[in-house]
Amino acid sequence: MIAPSFNFDLGVKNYKKNRLIVDKIHLKNEILYNIEKTKKTSFNISAFSYLNENNLNFLDVIRDLKASSLDNTFNFFINKNGNLFTDVEMSSDSYFYPERSDELNVVVCFSGSDVNPNNEKTASLIYRFNQLKTFTGFIKTFRKNAYNVNFKPLEIDSSYEKITNLGFDISSFVTERPNND
């Protein structure tokens, strides 16, 4: 049997929304696919929190945001169990980054249960261990596979009921995490 290698490719051939990112290899393939597609090697990573008081699942969160005219707000979603899902392709325009730039802008949404507008609490007081573990692995995967990774805080207007600031400084969180695996 002659089978070209692309038949066995574990990478992302065609982007599909609302997928579960299974592990760091799957995320790495997603990153490399977008680098190859866009020829951009720099990433800006930002994050915010979705106030999930009703314990909605991932697809219900997306429906809820669309009903509030907040669709395409994030590329990746980390639910309370620490599972990572996709929504908007990394190379697509999004709610927080509507203009094209020289970098790929990646926005992560945490499923949150508390509001911390002044960044007074630490990440471990706001989010579950599995969420922070997934986010730390997410950061490490980007650092290993992208040429340049920057972390940009988002300022969410307090008039939104569904989404809030992350609740902690993303740059401080990243510097506290080791750079190696």
C-alpha positions, 0 to 999 in steps of 0.5 A: 500500500502506498500512503502519502504521509499527509494521510497520517498527519495529526496536525490541523488540516482544516480549522473547525470551531468548537473543538476540544484541544486534547493535549500539548501536541494538539495545541502545538500543531494548531500553533504551527498550522497558523504560523505556516498559514500566516507566516507570522511568528509572534503572538500576543496572548491576552485573557479575560473571564466569563462570569459563569454563575449558572455553570454553563457548558462551553457551547452554552457560553458561546450562545450566551455571548452571542446573545449579548453581541459578544461573539468572536471574543476568544480563541480558546476557552478553559472550562472549570475542569481545565479543558481547553476548547477553540472558538475563533481561529488564531489568524482571524479577527476577533472582538478585542483585536478587530484589526490585522497586525504583524502578530497573531493575537490570541485571547483566552477566556476562563470560566470564572465564578467570581469578579475581581476588578482591581486585580487584588487576588492571586490567580489561585484564589479565583480559578481552579487548580486545573484551569491554571495548570492548563493555562500554564501548559498553554503558555509553555507550548506557545513559548516553545513553538513561537518565535516571540510571545508577549502577554498583554492585559485586556481592560474590560469595561465594567458595563459588561455583565458577562465578561470581566477582567481576568482578575490577576496580572497576566504578565506577573503570572507568566513570570512566576511560571518556569520557562522550562518543561 
